[in-house]
Amino acid sequence: MTRMELEQEMLSNPVRNLQYMLWRLATRYPFLPKLAMDGLFGEETLEAVMLFQREMAPPVTGVVDQRTWDAIHSAWVDLERDVSPTRSLRIFPGEGFQVSPGMSGDYMILPQTMFQILSKKLSGIVDAAPDGYHGDASVENTRWLQGLAQLEQTGVMDRKTWDMLSRLYELFVTAK
């Protein structure tokens, strides 16, 4: 079962969702048992809820009211934020896509903004407002980057040029 299928199933079965969150929390909190995710609120699930309430959300009632649900959910979200791998964000359109001189689209605003920020750190970049239009200044910056990367200086923003811009941005802006 994929993660997406698991998430959809959990939404349709709140007890299984509760069991999953408590099961995941057991990796951080050894006082919690590793629950089976059977969708039944049995003795093991009751025990896990009561242990969670005792340690993290008193009073111990064994009832999963809104307060208890929110505490379990909040602890689970914190755990997932800490241990889940970061998700990459695909910003440039798919493989094979090219932005030729004279084209425009919202997808060009980000590379233009990146060039604008890099222009404060590197010489040779033309300062231009990010407007989504791949006009003269944008094309000149693209050619500059392609020359730096030893790519053919076409002025066309393509995947290789975008990847190089991303690396350059990471190196000079986001790296510590």
N, C-alpha and C positions, 0 to 999 in steps of 0.2 A: 504494500500500500504506500503510495507516495505521501509526502508531507501534506500536500494540498488536499488529497482525499481524506487523510486523517483529520485535518482541520475541519473539513466539511462534515465529517461524521460526528466530530465532537460537538459541533454546533447543534446538530439534530438530537443529541443525547446529552443533556446537562450532567447526568450522573457520571457518565464516561468522561466528560470534560473535567469535572471535579477530580475524578480519579487520576486523570492524566496530569493535571497540575500538581496534585499531591505527590504523584510518582516522580515527576521532575524535581520537585522541591526536596525529595528524599536524597537527591544527589548532593545537595548543599547542607541539609539538616539531618544528621544521622539519627535523630530521635524519631523521624518519620519512617514507617515501613514502606517497602517497595510494594505498591498495590498492583493487583491484577486489574486490568481495565475491562471489566466484564459488563459494565453498565448497570450493575445491581448495587443498591445501597445496603450492603450487608454488614456483618460484624467488623470485618477488616476496614471497610470504609469508615464506619462509625468510629472505630478506634483511632484511625488516622486523623479524622476531624477533631476528635477530642484532644489528641496529642498536640495538634496544631494550635487549638484554642488555648491549651494549658501553657504552651511555650511562647506563643506569639500574639494571641488575640483573646485574652480572658474576657468573660468568664467561660468556664467549660460547661457547655449545655448539650453538645452532641448534635445540635440543630444547626443546619446551614442556612442561617437567616442572611439578610442582605449584608449586615456588618461582617459576618464570617466570610461570606462569598467574596466581598470586596477585599478583605485582608488576604485571603488565599490568592486571589487574582493579582493583587498588587505585588505580593511576594514573588509570584510566578513571573510577572512581567519584568521585575527587577532581575531575576535570575536569567531569563532569556536575553535580556539586554546585555548582561555581563558575559554570558558564555556562547551565545550564538555567533556564528561567523558573520562578518559584515557582508552585506549584499552589494554586489557591484551594480552600478547604474549605467545603463547603456544610454549615452547621450547623443552620439553621432548616429545618423541613420544607418541602416544595414550595409553589409558588405557589398561592394560594387557601386554604392551611391557616390555621386560626385556633385560638387557645387561649382559650376563653371562661372567665369566672370559674367556679371550682369544678372545672375539669378538672385532670388531673395527668398527668405523663409525664416521663421522664428528660430530654427535650429542653428542659424548662423550668429545669433546674438551671443551665445555663450563663447564660441571661439573668438569673436570680436572683443568681448569683455576680457577674455584671458590675454589677448594681445595687448589690450589697453593697460592691464595691470603689469604685464611683463615689460612694457615700454618704460616703466619707472625704474626698472632694474637692469635692462639691457639696452644697448644702443643699436640702432638700425631698424627699430620698429616705428612705424608711422603711428602717431596718436590719432585715433579716429573714434568717433562715437559709435557704439554698438547699435546698429539700426536694422540688422537682418539683411541688408543689401550687400551683395558681394561686388562692391564697386572698386574704384581705383585704389583707395587706401587699403582695403581688405585684401585685394589681389596682390598688392605690393608686399604686404606683411606675409601673405602665404608664400610668395616667391622667396622672400628673405628666409623664411623658415625652411623651405625646401632646399635652398642653397646651403644653409647651415647643416642640414641633415644629409647632404650629398644625394638628394633626390632630384629628379628632373624638375626644373623650375617652370612649371606650367601655369602656376597661379590658380590651379584647380584644387579646391579643398576636397581631398579624398581620405580614405581610411588611414593610409600610411602617414599622410600629413597630419591628420587629426591625432593619431597616436603619438607622433613626435611632439606636437603642441602640448598634449597632456603630460608627457614626460618632462618637458621643459618647465611647464607650470608647476608640476610636483616638485621638481628640483629647486626652483627659485622662489616659490611662493609657499607651498604647504609643508615642505620638509623642514624639520626643526634643526 
